[in-house]
Amino acid sequence: MSMSSLQAKPCQGHLELLKGMIAYLCKFKHFKIRFRTEEPDYSMIEDMSYNWANSVFDNPIEEKPKDNKLL
């Protein structure tokens, strides 16, 4: 996929990179990429509820514009 973007205008350096990539894949041909498709079990994590009415900003005060022309 990385090399496909260079396919419009290939050069000698790209060929050398491709050779290196193929050599790497041949070296690790017995390795596998595995994907976990089952949904993870989060039952052991306790559900924490928060009161978002209070935040780190304590009680913020809304500043209103002094001139009401913008409203």
Contacts in CASP RR format, 6 or more apart in sequence:
PFRMAT RR
TARGET T0000
AUTHOR 0000-0000-0000
METHOD contacts of the structure
MODEL  1
MSMSSLQAKPCQGHLELLKGMIAYLCKFKHFKIRFRTEEPDYSMIEDMSY
NWANSVFDNPIEEKPKDNKLL
2 21 0 8 1.000
3 14 0 8 1.000
3 17 0 8 1.000
3 18 0 8 1.000
3 21 0 8 1.000
6 14 0 8 1.000
65 71 0 8 1.000
END
